[in-house]
Amino acid sequence: MKSENLIHIRLGADEAIRSKKDILATEIGLIKIAQHLSAYKKLRSKELEVKVELDKKMTEFRNTIRQLKGYLPKIKVPKILEDKEEKMDKIERELKEETKEEDHKKETIKKRKEKKKKEKVEKEKKDPADHLESELEEIQRRLRELG
């Protein structure tokens, strides 16, 4: 770049202070956004854990229902109701297929959960929230000094 094309702009003291304040305010906003993202990630991991627990409870519930069906006596069904019985059998087969899919999902969720735990342990070793807090305090101190 040629030195002939350089343009210099002079800022007054008031403009410089206002610019510094604006920059610091922007930094504060970015830090707060980072804090919100961190909180969001924690909530998402908690949500995943709750979903896993719910899935376990639903599986237990289904198994209990199946066991209860096994204990109950079979009754003779009139011809008219046999069609409904066939539909119920079809629904049961579909449920078994869904259970297989759910088992696959559980394995996937379990792997994710283990990964999240590893990430959480690593995150606890170097918690950026503490860093963000100290950085936020530093910016606020600098803002107080400016004005």
C-alpha positions in Angstrom: 0.0 0.0 0.0 1.4 3.4 -0.9 1.9 6.0 1.7 0.1 8.5 -0.5 -3.2 6.7 0.1 -3.2 6.7 3.9 -5.9 8.7 5.6 -5.6 9.8 9.2 -8.5 10.7 11.4 -8.1 12.6 14.6 -10.5 11.8 17.4 -11.2 14.2 20.2 -10.9 13.1 23.9 -14.6 12.9 24.3 -15.0 10.8 21.1 -12.1 8.5 22.2 -13.7 7.9 25.6 -17.1 7.3 24.1 -15.6 4.8 21.6 -13.8 3.0 24.5 -17.0 2.8 26.4 -18.8 1.4 23.4 -16.2 -1.2 22.9 -16.2 -2.2 26.5 -20.0 -2.4 26.5 -19.8 -4.6 23.4 -17.4 -6.9 25.3 -19.7 -7.0 28.2 -22.6 -8.0 25.9 -20.4 -10.8 24.3 -19.4 -12.1 27.7 -23.0 -12.2 28.9 -23.9 -14.1 25.7 -21.1 -16.6 26.4 -22.5 -17.0 30.0 -26.0 -17.6 28.6 -24.6 -20.2 26.2 -22.8 -22.0 29.0 -26.0 -22.1 31.1 -27.9 -23.3 28.0 -25.4 -26.2 27.5 -25.8 -27.2 31.1 -29.6 -27.2 30.8 -29.5 -29.2 27.6 -27.3 -31.9 29.3 -29.7 -32.0 32.2 -32.6 -32.3 29.8 -30.9 -35.2 28.1 -30.5 -36.9 31.5 -34.1 -36.4 32.3 -35.1 -37.8 28.9 -33.0 -40.9 29.6 -34.7 -41.4 33.0 -38.1 -41.0 31.4 -37.2 -43.5 28.7 -36.1 -46.0 31.4 -39.4 -45.4 33.3 -41.4 -45.9 30.1 -39.6 -49.2 29.4 -40.3 -50.4 32.9 -43.9 -49.5 32.5 -44.2 -51.4 29.2 -42.5 -54.4 30.7 -44.9 -54.3 33.7 -47.9 -54.2 31.3 -46.6 -57.2 29.4 -46.1 -59.1 32.6 -49.6 -58.2 33.7 -51.0 -59.5 30.4 -49.1 -62.7 31.0 -50.7 -63.2 34.5 -54.3 -62.5 33.3 -56.2 -65.5 32.0 -57.1 -65.7 28.3 -60.8 -65.6 27.6 -62.7 -67.0 24.7 -63.5 -64.2 22.3 -66.6 -64.3 20.0 -66.1 -64.2 16.3 -67.1 -60.6 16.1 -64.4 -59.5 18.5 -61.7 -61.7 16.9 -61.0 -59.0 14.3 -60.2 -56.6 17.2 -58.0 -59.3 18.7 -56.0 -59.5 15.5 -55.6 -55.8 15.4 -54.4 -55.9 19.0 -51.8 -58.6 18.1 -50.7 -56.4 15.2 -50.3 -53.5 17.6 -48.3 -55.7 20.0 -45.9 -56.7 17.1 -45.5 -53.1 16.2 -44.7 -52.3 19.9 -42.0 -55.0 19.9 -40.5 -53.5 16.8 -40.6 -50.1 18.5 -38.9 -51.6 21.6 -36.0 -52.8 19.4 -35.7 -49.3 18.0 -35.9 -47.8 21.5 -33.1 -50.2 22.6 -30.9 -48.8 19.8 -31.9 -45.3 20.8 -31.0 -46.1 24.4 -27.5 -47.2 23.4 -27.1 -44.0 21.4 -28.3 -41.9 24.3 -26.0 -43.8 26.7 -23.0 -43.1 24.5 -24.0 -39.4 24.3 -24.4 -39.4 28.1 -20.9 -40.9 28.6 -19.5 -38.3 26.2 -21.2 -35.5 28.0 -19.8 -36.8 31.3 -16.3 -36.8 29.9 -16.8 -33.3 28.6 -18.2 -32.2 31.9 -15.2 -33.5 33.8 -12.9 -31.8 31.3 -15.0 -28.6 31.6 -14.8 -28.7 35.4 -11.0 -28.9 35.2 -11.0 -25.6 33.3 -14.3 -23.8 33.9 -14.6 -20.9 31.5 -17.4 -19.4 33.6 -14.9 -18.3 36.2 -12.7 -16.8 33.4 -15.7 -15.0 32.0 -16.7 -13.6 35.4 -13.2 -12.2 36.0 -13.1 -10.8 32.5 -16.5 -9.2 33.0 -15.4 -7.6 36.3 -12.3 -6.3 34.7 -14.3 -4.6 31.9 -16.7 -3.1 34.4 -13.8 -1.7 36.4 -12.3 -0.2 33.2 -15.7 1.3 32.4 -15.9 2.9 35.9 -12.5 4.4 35.4 -13.5 6.0 32.1 -16.6 7.7 33.3 
